[in-house]
Amino acid sequence: MAKAVVPARGMRDILPKDKAKRDAVLDTIRATYRRNGFAEIETPAIEPLSRLRSNQGGENESMLFELLRRGLDPEQELLPADATDLALRYDLTVPLTRFYASHAAELPTVFRALQIGSVWRAERPQKGRFRQFTQCDIDIIGEPGILAEVDLIVSTMAAFDALGMGADVTLLVNDRRVLQDLLEAAGVAPEAVPETLIALDKLDKIGRDGVLAEIARKELASDDAATLLLDTVEALQGQGGPDDEPLRTGRVVVGGREVGLYELPEIVRAVAAVLPDARVVLDATLVRGMGYYTGPIFEVRHAGSSGSVAGGGRYDGVVGKWLGRDVPACGFSIGFERIIDLLPDPAADGRRVALLHGADAAPAELLRLRAELQADGAAVTLVKPPRKVSGAFFDGLVGEGFTHVADARADDPRALRELARA
């Protein structure tokens, strides 16, 4: 028995019908962002390994697909770390910051970037998670004020609305600085803050007891400090709305100490003013895994998904790392692979004609007929039917998105027959 021929593990092929759906969704997202003034760019899939391993990508830096250096002597003994110098990008943000550093003199002072492309992570494949996947990013570089956050949020929510998902999504907001202040107010030492944030990020997966156990096992904080932290976070979870006390007053109290919410209340008020029907919630457990976030962070959750469908935040320190001067930056990324399965198949876009023909059809006559059928804007595909044409064949054409059939062998080859749709 012949061995099945399949893509590499964690990769997948996209069939024509699925590709058409993906393109339609991407076109909607792209059009929405362009209307809001974002300019599309393209960056290489490969970056220098040193740039992708800059201690800013969190655990993604351990999931790089690395490329062997050219010209290696096959007889020379090398450590793996010395044999590679390039890698496939794990997100679109780090390449964007390099792009800006390379072209800053050619770009406007405030640059609104749109980037759509594949990224690669060498993680364990599982249902719904692939090693190659598509991200849709918008970023604003050069804007230090909350205009950047509000614009990104409003534009991303507009994209979800254009896709018909607006009624089912909720925006979660937090701030990396608030998280750090909460932890320190609860008694967590500054050097233990990063690992404690990682533990806190798992609250919805492993529960309160699991987070407390991880903090204790790693000796990140005392039992009293960990308990105070979890008590505070869980109390905030019940009062995260725009009209609740924390966002209304701009502060929370942890063990008798006030912790400010920085610009979060102002951001939420501005978003609510532009999008009064949007659901916006302060989520004290929202951490975001990337190490480069420096301020407000946000995610979008969908009622039909167990995880986030979009996420982003402010990352002011990244561009300066390449350029040698501070440049404010903020971005929002839609997890395209997570939303595509939540969306219905698109309705047929215009007339799609299957032009049936036999094996002995004259190529010139057939292509001339195709051009005539295309005259009214129809998309026409040449299709060689089986010898015995059954209802299943026409059902298959419908499944592929065809709306009409013409037959080059018929007395009137230009006559169109509409396909019945279930």
C-alpha positions as a LaTeX table, in Angstrom:
\begin{tabular}{lrrr}
\hline
Residue & $x$ (\AA) & $y$ (\AA) & $z$ (\AA) \\
\hline
Met1 & 0.00 & 0.00 & 0.00 \\
Ala2 & 1.41 & 3.39 & $-1.01$ \\
Lys3 & 2.46 & 5.66 & 1.83 \\
Ala4 & 0.30 & 8.78 & 2.24 \\
Val5 & 1.93 & 11.93 & 0.90 \\
Val6 & 1.28 & 14.72 & 3.39 \\
Pro7 & 2.78 & 18.12 & 4.28 \\
Ala8 & 5.50 & 18.41 & 6.91 \\
Arg9 & 4.27 & 17.96 & 10.48 \\
Gly10 & 2.53 & 21.06 & 11.73 \\
Met11 & 2.03 & 22.45 & 8.22 \\
Arg12 & $-0.99$ & 22.18 & 5.93 \\
Asp13 & $-2.17$ & 22.67 & 2.38 \\
Ile14 & $-4.97$ & 25.13 & 1.59 \\
Leu15 & $-7.53$ & 23.86 & $-0.94$ \\
Pro16 & $-9.05$ & 26.26 & $-3.52$ \\
Lys17 & $-12.38$ & 26.67 & $-1.70$ \\
Asp18 & $-10.63$ & 27.38 & 1.60 \\
Lys19 & $-8.17$ & 29.73 & $-0.09$ \\
Ala20 & $-11.07$ & 31.70 & $-1.57$ \\
Lys21 & $-12.59$ & 32.08 & 1.90 \\
Arg22 & $-9.28$ & 33.13 & 3.42 \\
Asp23 & $-8.69$ & 35.69 & 0.67 \\
Ala24 & $-12.20$ & 37.13 & 1.12 \\
Val25 & $-11.64$ & 37.54 & 4.88 \\
Leu26 & $-8.19$ & 39.06 & 4.35 \\
Asp27 & $-9.61$ & 41.46 & 1.76 \\
Thr28 & $-12.20$ & 42.66 & 4.30 \\
Ile29 & $-9.58$ & 43.18 & 7.01 \\
Arg30 & $-7.17$ & 44.86 & 4.60 \\
Ala31 & $-9.86$ & 47.22 & 3.23 \\
Thr32 & $-10.94$ & 48.22 & 6.75 \\
Tyr33 & $-7.42$ & 49.05 & 7.84 \\
Arg34 & $-6.60$ & 50.93 & 4.64 \\
Arg35 & $-9.71$ & 53.08 & 5.09 \\
Asn36 & $-8.34$ & 54.03 & 8.51 \\
Gly37 & $-5.06$ & 55.19 & 7.02 \\
Phe38 & $-2.76$ & 52.21 & 7.53 \\
Ala39 & $-0.20$ & 51.68 & 4.76 \\
Glu40 & 0.67 & 48.10 & 3.83 \\
Ile41 & 4.28 & 46.97 & 3.89 \\
Glu42 & 6.09 & 43.68 & 3.42 \\
Thr43 & 9.13 & 42.37 & 5.29 \\
Pro44 & 11.33 & 39.30 & 4.69 \\
Ala45 & 10.37 & 35.96 & 6.21 \\
Ile46 & 13.98 & 35.58 & 7.41 \\
Glu47 & 15.82 & 37.76 & 9.89 \\
Pro48 & 19.25 & 37.47 & 11.55 \\
Leu49 & 19.13 & 35.11 & 14.50 \\
Ser50 & 20.62 & 37.73 & 16.80 \\
Arg51 & 17.70 & 40.05 & 16.07 \\
Leu52 & 15.06 & 37.41 & 16.74 \\
Arg53 & 16.84 & 36.34 & 19.93 \\
Ser54 & 16.92 & 39.75 & 21.60 \\
Asn55 & 15.14 & 38.69 & 24.82 \\
Gln56 & 11.91 & 40.38 & 23.73 \\
Gly57 & 9.82 & 37.56 & 22.29 \\
Gly58 & 9.17 & 35.52 & 25.42 \\
Glu59 & 8.92 & 31.77 & 24.90 \\
Asn60 & 8.66 & 32.27 & 21.12 \\
Glu61 & 12.42 & 32.79 & 21.01 \\
Ser62 & 12.80 & 29.13 & 21.98 \\
Met63 & 10.60 & 28.03 & 19.05 \\
Leu64 & 12.62 & 29.42 & 16.14 \\
Phe65 & 13.13 & 27.59 & 12.86 \\
Glu66 & 16.83 & 28.26 & 12.40 \\
Leu67 & 18.74 & 28.14 & 9.09 \\
Leu68 & 22.20 & 26.67 & 8.68 \\
Arg69 & 24.94 & 29.07 & 7.69 \\
Arg70 & 26.06 & 28.83 & 4.07 \\
Gly71 & 29.47 & 27.45 & 3.28 \\
Leu72 & 29.88 & 25.24 & 6.33 \\
Asp73 & 32.55 & 22.57 & 6.09 \\
Pro74 & 30.68 & 19.24 & 6.45 \\
Glu75 & 33.74 & 17.78 & 8.18 \\
Gln76 & 34.04 & 20.58 & 10.73 \\
Glu77 & 32.69 & 19.90 & 14.21 \\
Leu78 & 30.38 & 22.68 & 15.36 \\
Leu79 & 28.00 & 23.27 & 18.21 \\
Pro80 & 24.41 & 23.77 & 16.99 \\
Ala81 & 24.49 & 27.39 & 18.18 \\
Asp82 & 27.50 & 28.08 & 15.94 \\
Ala83 & 25.98 & 26.46 & 12.85 \\
Thr84 & 23.06 & 28.88 & 12.35 \\
Asp85 & 22.85 & 32.60 & 11.74 \\
Leu86 & 19.33 & 33.19 & 10.34 \\
Ala87 & 15.80 & 32.12 & 11.31 \\
Leu88 & 12.20 & 32.38 & 10.15 \\
Arg89 & 10.30 & 35.17 & 11.89 \\
Tyr90 & 8.05 & 34.15 & 14.79 \\
Asp91 & 5.88 & 37.28 & 14.57 \\
Leu92 & 5.54 & 40.42 & 12.46 \\
Thr93 & 6.41 & 42.96 & 15.17 \\
Val94 & 10.17 & 42.43 & 15.45 \\
Pro95 & 10.62 & 42.56 & 11.62 \\
Leu96 & 8.51 & 45.74 & 11.56 \\
Thr97 & 10.73 & 47.46 & 14.12 \\
Arg98 & 13.79 & 46.51 & 12.06 \\
Phe99 & 12.00 & 47.79 & 8.92 \\
Tyr100 & 11.37 & 51.13 & 10.64 \\
Ala101 & 14.97 & 51.39 & 11.81 \\
Ser102 & 16.12 & 50.70 & 8.23 \\
His103 & 13.78 & 53.23 & 6.56 \\
Ala104 & 13.06 & 55.86 & 9.25 \\
Ala105 & 14.32 & 58.69 & 7.06 \\
Glu106 & 11.87 & 57.70 & 4.29 \\
Leu107 & 8.80 & 57.30 & 6.52 \\
Pro108 & 6.45 & 59.86 & 8.10 \\
Thr109 & 7.07 & 60.94 & 11.70 \\
Val110 & 4.01 & 58.94 & 12.77 \\
Phe111 & 3.89 & 55.78 & 10.66 \\
Arg112 & 0.74 & 53.65 & 10.52 \\
Ala113 & 1.75 & 50.23 & 9.21 \\
Leu114 & $-0.35$ & 47.30 & 7.98 \\
Gln115 & 1.35 & 43.94 & 7.60 \\
Ile116 & $-0.18$ & 40.58 & 6.68 \\
Gly117 & 1.96 & 37.50 & 6.34 \\
Ser118 & 3.05 & 34.07 & 7.50 \\
Val119 & 5.02 & 33.47 & 10.68 \\
Trp120 & 6.62 & 30.27 & 11.94 \\
Arg121 & 6.97 & 28.74 & 15.39 \\
Ala122 & 8.45 & 25.30 & 16.09 \\
Glu123 & 5.86 & 24.40 & 18.69 \\
Arg124 & 4.12 & 21.07 & 19.21 \\
Pro125 & 1.34 & 20.79 & 16.61 \\
Gln126 & $-2.18$ & 20.25 & 17.92 \\
Lys127 & $-5.73$ & 20.90 & 16.79 \\
Gly128 & $-6.06$ & 24.49 & 15.67 \\
Arg129 & $-2.33$ & 25.23 & 16.16 \\
Phe130 & 0.09 & 25.07 & 13.26 \\
Arg131 & 3.78 & 25.75 & 12.85 \\
Gln132 & 3.07 & 28.14 & 9.99 \\
Phe133 & 0.19 & 30.58 & 10.34 \\
Thr134 & $-0.99$ & 33.98 & 9.20 \\
Gln135 & $-1.04$ & 37.17 & 11.24 \\
Cys136 & $-2.75$ & 40.47 & 10.40 \\
Asp137 & $-1.01$ & 43.36 & 12.17 \\
Ile138 & $-1.50$ & 47.08 & 12.41 \\
Asp139 & 1.05 & 49.23 & 14.23 \\
Ile140 & 1.56 & 52.91 & 14.92 \\
Ile141 & 5.17 & 54.01 & 15.35 \\
Gly142 & 6.05 & 57.52 & 16.52 \\
Glu143 & 2.87 & 58.39 & 18.45 \\
Pro144 & 3.56 & 58.64 & 22.22 \\
Gly145 & 0.01 & 59.46 & 23.35 \\
Ile146 & $-3.09$ & 57.31 & 23.80 \\
Leu147 & $-4.22$ & 58.25 & 20.29 \\
Ala148 & $-2.20$ & 55.22 & 19.16 \\
Glu149 & $-3.96$ & 52.78 & 21.50 \\
Val150 & $-7.41$ & 54.18 & 20.77 \\
Asp151 & $-6.87$ & 54.22 & 17.00 \\
Leu152 & $-5.59$ & 50.62 & 17.00 \\
Ile153 & $-8.47$ & 49.40 & 19.15 \\
Val154 & $-11.16$ & 51.24 & 17.16 \\
Ser155 & $-9.68$ & 50.05 & 13.84 \\
Thr156 & $-9.42$ & 46.43 & 14.99 \\
Met157 & $-12.96$ & 46.43 & 16.37 \\
Ala158 & $-14.09$ & 47.91 & 13.05 \\
Ala159 & $-12.44$ & 44.98 & 11.26 \\
Phe160 & $-14.34$ & 42.50 & 13.44 \\
Asp161 & $-17.54$ & 44.43 & 12.78 \\
Ala162 & $-16.91$ & 44.32 & 9.01 \\
Leu163 & $-16.52$ & 40.54 & 9.30 \\
Gly164 & $-19.88$ & 40.28 & 11.10 \\
Met165 & $-18.24$ & 39.35 & 14.41 \\
Gly166 & $-18.71$ & 42.63 & 16.27 \\
Ala167 & $-21.61$ & 41.45 & 18.42 \\
Asp168 & $-19.64$ & 38.43 & 19.68 \\
Val169 & $-16.34$ & 40.02 & 20.72 \\
Thr170 & $-15.16$ & 41.61 & 23.98 \\
Leu171 & $-12.12$ & 43.83 & 24.39 \\
Leu172 & $-9.95$ & 43.11 & 27.45 \\
Val173 & $-7.49$ & 45.77 & 28.61 \\
Asn174 & $-4.69$ & 45.96 & 31.16 \\
Asp175 & $-1.28$ & 47.61 & 31.55 \\
Arg176 & 2.09 & 45.98 & 32.17 \\
Arg177 & 2.96 & 48.78 & 34.59 \\
Val178 & $-0.24$ & 48.21 & 36.57 \\
Leu179 & 0.60 & 44.53 & 36.82 \\
Gln180 & 4.09 & 45.27 & 38.10 \\
Asp181 & 2.75 & 47.79 & 40.63 \\
Leu182 & 0.09 & 45.33 & 41.83 \\
Leu183 & 2.69 & 42.63 & 42.38 \\
Glu184 & 5.06 & 44.93 & 44.23 \\
Ala185 & 2.22 & 46.33 & 46.37 \\
Ala186 & 1.26 & 42.77 & 47.30 \\
Gly187 & 4.83 & 42.10 & 48.43 \\
Val188 & 6.40 & 40.39 & 45.40 \\
Ala189 & 10.08 & 41.30 & 45.03 \\
Pro190 & 10.97 & 43.16 & 41.79 \\
Glu191 & 13.28 & 40.36 & 40.62 \\
Ala192 & 10.43 & 37.83 & 40.96 \\
Val193 & 7.89 & 39.92 & 39.03 \\
Pro194 & 8.51 & 38.41 & 35.53 \\
Glu195 & 8.05 & 34.79 & 36.65 \\
Thr196 & 5.10 & 35.70 & 38.85 \\
Leu197 & 3.43 & 37.33 & 35.84 \\
Ile198 & 3.89 & 34.08 & 33.91 \\
Ala199 & 2.20 & 32.17 & 36.76 \\
Leu200 & $-0.62$ & 34.73 & 36.98 \\
Asp201 & $-1.20$ & 34.44 & 33.24 \\
Lys202 & $-2.25$ & 30.81 & 33.80 \\
Leu203 & $-5.07$ & 31.66 & 36.23 \\
Asp204 & $-7.85$ & 30.79 & 33.78 \\
Lys205 & $-6.12$ & 27.48 & 32.90 \\
Ile206 & $-4.89$ & 26.10 & 36.24 \\
Gly207 & $-7.08$ & 28.06 & 38.66 \\
Arg208 & $-6.25$ & 29.90 & 41.88 \\
Asp209 & $-4.78$ & 26.87 & 43.67 \\
Gly210 & $-2.57$ & 26.07 & 40.68 \\
Val211 & $-1.17$ & 29.61 & 40.54 \\
Leu212 & $-0.54$ & 29.65 & 44.31 \\
Ala213 & 1.19 & 26.27 & 44.06 \\
Glu214 & 3.46 & 27.47 & 41.22 \\
Ile215 & 4.41 & 30.65 & 43.11 \\
Ala216 & 5.22 & 28.58 & 46.20 \\
Arg217 & 7.14 & 25.92 & 44.27 \\
Lys218 & 9.34 & 28.53 & 42.59 \\
Glu219 & 9.61 & 30.56 & 45.83 \\
Leu220 & 8.52 & 33.72 & 44.04 \\
Ala221 & 6.66 & 35.24 & 46.99 \\
Ser222 & 5.53 & 34.49 & 50.53 \\
Asp223 & 2.21 & 32.73 & 51.05 \\
Asp224 & 0.72 & 35.97 & 52.44 \\
Ala225 & 1.91 & 38.01 & 49.44 \\
Ala226 & 0.63 & 35.44 & 46.94 \\
Thr227 & $-2.73$ & 35.23 & 48.69 \\
Leu228 & $-3.08$ & 39.04 & 48.76 \\
Leu229 & $-2.21$ & 39.21 & 45.07 \\
Leu230 & $-4.79$ & 36.57 & 44.08 \\
Asp231 & $-7.45$ & 38.14 & 46.32 \\
Thr232 & $-6.87$ & 41.52 & 44.67 \\
Val233 & $-6.88$ & 40.13 & 41.14 \\
Glu234 & $-10.05$ & 38.09 & 41.68 \\
Ala235 & $-11.82$ & 41.08 & 43.26 \\
Leu236 & $-10.90$ & 43.20 & 40.25 \\
Gln237 & $-12.28$ & 40.55 & 37.89 \\
Gly238 & $-15.76$ & 41.32 & 39.14 \\
Gln239 & $-15.51$ & 45.06 & 38.63 \\
Gly240 & $-13.79$ & 45.57 & 35.32 \\
Gly241 & $-16.48$ & 47.52 & 33.49 \\
Pro242 & $-16.11$ & 51.15 & 32.41 \\
Asp243 & $-18.55$ & 52.29 & 35.12 \\
Asp244 & $-17.06$ & 50.18 & 37.92 \\
Glu245 & $-14.91$ & 51.83 & 40.58 \\
Pro246 & $-11.39$ & 50.95 & 39.34 \\
Leu247 & $-11.81$ & 52.47 & 35.86 \\
Arg248 & $-14.01$ & 55.25 & 37.20 \\
Thr249 & $-11.51$ & 56.37 & 39.87 \\
Gly250 & $-8.34$ & 55.26 & 38.07 \\
Arg251 & $-6.95$ & 53.35 & 41.06 \\
Val252 & $-7.16$ & 50.16 & 43.10 \\
Val253 & $-6.12$ & 49.46 & 46.68 \\
Val254 & $-3.79$ & 46.56 & 47.50 \\
Gly255 & $-3.14$ & 45.90 & 51.18 \\
Gly256 & $-3.79$ & 49.53 & 52.05 \\
Arg257 & $-1.60$ & 50.86 & 49.20 \\
Glu258 & $-3.07$ & 52.69 & 46.20 \\
Val259 & $-2.08$ & 51.55 & 42.73 \\
Gly260 & $-2.86$ & 53.83 & 39.79 \\
Leu261 & $-4.17$ & 52.56 & 36.44 \\
Tyr262 & $-2.08$ & 54.96 & 34.33 \\
Glu263 & $-3.88$ & 55.82 & 31.05 \\
Leu264 & $-6.31$ & 52.87 & 31.06 \\
Pro265 & $-9.39$ & 54.87 & 32.21 \\
Glu266 & $-8.74$ & 57.52 & 29.54 \\
Ile267 & $-8.28$ & 54.88 & 26.84 \\
Val268 & $-11.48$ & 53.07 & 27.82 \\
Arg269 & $-13.48$ & 56.32 & 27.90 \\
Ala270 & $-12.22$ & 57.30 & 24.45 \\
Val271 & $-13.04$ & 53.88 & 22.98 \\
Ala272 & $-16.52$ & 53.99 & 24.55 \\
Ala273 & $-17.11$ & 57.45 & 23.08 \\
Val274 & $-16.31$ & 56.21 & 19.57 \\
Leu275 & $-17.82$ & 52.72 & 19.95 \\
Pro276 & $-20.63$ & 53.03 & 22.51 \\
Asp277 & $-21.84$ & 49.47 & 21.88 \\
Ala278 & $-18.42$ & 47.82 & 22.30 \\
Arg279 & $-17.87$ & 45.59 & 25.33 \\
Val280 & $-14.70$ & 46.71 & 27.14 \\
Val281 & $-13.45$ & 45.06 & 30.35 \\
Leu282 & $-10.43$ & 45.61 & 32.60 \\
Asp283 & $-8.85$ & 42.17 & 33.06 \\
Ala284 & $-6.24$ & 42.15 & 35.83 \\
Thr285 & $-5.00$ & 38.69 & 34.75 \\
Leu286 & $-4.19$ & 39.82 & 31.20 \\
Val287 & $-0.40$ & 39.58 & 30.83 \\
Arg288 & 0.45 & 38.93 & 27.14 \\
Gly289 & 3.45 & 36.65 & 26.73 \\
Met290 & 5.79 & 38.87 & 24.72 \\
Gly291 & 8.58 & 40.42 & 26.74 \\
Tyr292 & 8.61 & 43.65 & 24.72 \\
Tyr293 & 5.36 & 45.18 & 26.08 \\
Thr294 & 5.92 & 48.31 & 28.18 \\
Gly295 & 2.45 & 49.81 & 28.80 \\
Pro296 & $-1.21$ & 49.22 & 27.90 \\
Ile297 & $-1.98$ & 45.73 & 26.59 \\
Phe298 & $-5.20$ & 44.39 & 25.11 \\
Glu299 & $-6.87$ & 41.28 & 23.76 \\
Val300 & $-10.09$ & 40.46 & 21.94 \\
Arg301 & $-12.07$ & 37.42 & 23.01 \\
His302 & $-14.84$ & 35.82 & 20.94 \\
Ala303 & $-17.80$ & 33.93 & 22.37 \\
Gly304 & $-17.05$ & 30.95 & 20.12 \\
Ser305 & $-13.33$ & 30.66 & 20.93 \\
Ser306 & $-11.60$ & 29.41 & 24.06 \\
Gly307 & $-8.65$ & 31.77 & 23.56 \\
Ser308 & $-8.04$ & 35.29 & 22.33 \\
Val309 & $-8.61$ & 36.14 & 18.66 \\
Ala310 & $-6.51$ & 39.31 & 18.68 \\
Gly311 & $-3.95$ & 40.93 & 20.94 \\
Gly312 & $-1.44$ & 43.72 & 21.21 \\
Gly313 & $-0.08$ & 46.57 & 23.24 \\
Arg314 & 2.56 & 49.25 & 23.58 \\
Tyr315 & 6.20 & 48.29 & 23.02 \\
Asp316 & 8.19 & 51.53 & 23.27 \\
Gly317 & 11.59 & 49.91 & 23.83 \\
Val318 & 11.98 & 47.78 & 20.72 \\
Val319 & 12.63 & 50.27 & 17.90 \\
Gly320 & 15.18 & 52.14 & 20.00 \\
Lys321 & 17.15 & 48.94 & 20.38 \\
Trp322 & 17.95 & 49.02 & 16.65 \\
Leu323 & 17.90 & 52.78 & 16.04 \\
Gly324 & 19.79 & 54.01 & 19.11 \\
Arg325 & 17.04 & 56.44 & 20.16 \\
Asp326 & 13.66 & 56.00 & 21.82 \\
Val327 & 10.71 & 55.67 & 19.45 \\
Pro328 & 7.17 & 55.07 & 20.79 \\
Ala329 & 5.34 & 52.13 & 19.22 \\
Cys330 & 2.09 & 50.26 & 19.67 \\
Gly331 & 0.42 & 47.42 & 17.73 \\
Phe332 & $-2.58$ & 45.11 & 17.46 \\
Ser333 & $-2.56$ & 41.70 & 15.77 \\
Ile334 & $-5.52$ & 39.60 & 14.62 \\
Gly335 & $-4.99$ & 35.85 & 14.99 \\
Phe336 & $-6.20$ & 35.02 & 11.52 \\
Glu337 & $-6.18$ & 31.22 & 11.94 \\
Arg338 & $-8.37$ & 31.56 & 15.03 \\
Ile339 & $-11.05$ & 33.64 & 13.36 \\
Ile340 & $-11.25$ & 31.85 & 10.01 \\
Asp341 & $-13.00$ & 28.81 & 11.48 \\
Leu342 & $-15.45$ & 31.03 & 13.34 \\
Leu343 & $-16.69$ & 32.60 & 10.11 \\
Pro344 & $-19.23$ & 31.08 & 7.71 \\
Asp345 & $-18.29$ & 30.35 & 4.13 \\
Pro346 & $-18.77$ & 33.53 & 2.09 \\
Ala347 & $-21.65$ & 33.86 & $-0.32$ \\
Ala348 & $-20.77$ & 33.46 & $-3.99$ \\
Asp349 & $-19.11$ & 36.63 & $-5.19$ \\
Gly350 & $-20.60$ & 37.29 & $-8.62$ \\
Arg351 & $-21.19$ & 34.70 & $-11.30$ \\
Arg352 & $-18.83$ & 31.71 & $-11.49$ \\
Val353 & $-19.33$ & 29.54 & $-14.56$ \\
Ala354 & $-18.11$ & 25.97 & $-15.07$ \\
Leu355 & $-17.61$ & 25.59 & $-18.83$ \\
Leu356 & $-17.93$ & 21.86 & $-19.55$ \\
His357 & $-16.02$ & 20.44 & $-22.50$ \\
Gly358 & $-14.96$ & 17.14 & $-23.96$ \\
Ala359 & $-11.47$ & 15.71 & $-24.45$ \\
Asp360 & $-11.58$ & 16.50 & $-28.17$ \\
Ala361 & $-12.51$ & 20.17 & $-27.80$ \\
Ala362 & $-10.54$ & 22.50 & $-30.08$ \\
Pro363 & $-8.44$ & 24.74 & $-27.78$ \\
Ala364 & $-8.95$ & 27.90 & $-29.84$ \\
Glu365 & $-12.75$ & 27.50 & $-29.99$ \\
Leu366 & $-12.91$ & 26.66 & $-26.29$ \\
Leu367 & $-10.88$ & 29.68 & $-25.18$ \\
Arg368 & $-12.82$ & 31.97 & $-27.53$ \\
Leu369 & $-16.05$ & 30.71 & $-25.96$ \\
Arg370 & $-14.61$ & 31.31 & $-22.50$ \\
Ala371 & $-13.79$ & 34.92 & $-23.43$ \\
Glu372 & $-17.35$ & 35.48 & $-24.68$ \\
Leu373 & $-18.82$ & 34.14 & $-21.41$ \\
Gln374 & $-16.49$ & 36.43 & $-19.47$ \\
Ala375 & $-17.77$ & 39.52 & $-21.30$ \\
Asp376 & $-20.40$ & 40.26 & $-18.63$ \\
Gly377 & $-17.89$ & 39.96 & $-15.76$ \\
Ala378 & $-18.30$ & 36.25 & $-15.02$ \\
Ala379 & $-15.38$ & 34.12 & $-13.85$ \\
Val380 & $-15.19$ & 31.07 & $-16.14$ \\
Thr381 & $-13.32$ & 27.82 & $-15.44$ \\
Leu382 & $-12.78$ & 25.02 & $-17.96$ \\
Val383 & $-14.09$ & 21.74 & $-16.49$ \\
Lys384 & $-13.82$ & 18.29 & $-18.09$ \\
Pro385 & $-16.74$ & 16.28 & $-16.65$ \\
Pro386 & $-16.71$ & 12.51 & $-16.08$ \\
Arg387 & $-18.22$ & 10.21 & $-18.71$ \\
Lys388 & $-21.33$ & 9.64 & $-16.63$ \\
Val389 & $-22.51$ & 12.93 & $-15.19$ \\
Ser390 & $-24.61$ & 12.56 & $-12.05$ \\
Gly391 & $-26.15$ & 14.86 & $-9.48$ \\
Ala392 & $-23.10$ & 14.34 & $-7.29$ \\
Phe393 & $-20.96$ & 15.98 & $-9.96$ \\
Phe394 & $-23.10$ & 19.13 & $-9.96$ \\
Asp395 & $-23.22$ & 19.12 & $-6.15$ \\
Gly396 & $-19.44$ & 19.12 & $-6.25$ \\
Leu397 & $-19.45$ & 22.15 & $-8.53$ \\
Val398 & $-21.71$ & 23.97 & $-6.08$ \\
Gly399 & $-19.35$ & 23.03 & $-3.27$ \\
Glu400 & $-16.48$ & 24.58 & $-5.21$ \\
Gly401 & $-18.40$ & 27.84 & $-5.49$ \\
Phe402 & $-19.74$ & 27.65 & $-9.05$ \\
Thr403 & $-23.08$ & 29.36 & $-9.69$ \\
His404 & $-23.72$ & 28.41 & $-13.33$ \\
Val405 & $-22.86$ & 25.79 & $-15.95$ \\
Ala406 & $-22.35$ & 26.13 & $-19.70$ \\
Asp407 & $-21.61$ & 23.22 & $-22.03$ \\
Ala408 & $-19.31$ & 23.69 & $-25.04$ \\
Arg409 & $-20.77$ & 20.48 & $-26.53$ \\
Ala410 & $-24.37$ & 21.74 & $-26.49$ \\
Asp411 & $-26.28$ & 23.19 & $-29.44$ \\
Asp412 & $-26.14$ & 26.56 & $-27.69$ \\
Pro413 & $-22.82$ & 26.56 & $-25.81$ \\
Arg414 & $-23.45$ & 30.09 & $-24.52$ \\
Ala415 & $-26.63$ & 29.12 & $-22.65$ \\
Leu416 & $-26.14$ & 29.25 & $-18.88$ \\
Arg417 & $-27.86$ & 26.95 & $-16.40$ \\
Glu418 & $-28.02$ & 28.07 & $-12.81$ \\
Leu419 & $-26.83$ & 25.52 & $-10.29$ \\
Ala420 & $-29.21$ & 24.67 & $-7.47$ \\
Arg421 & $-27.73$ & 25.49 & $-4.04$ \\
Ala422 & $-28.66$ & 23.60 & $-0.91$ \\
\hline
\end{tabular}
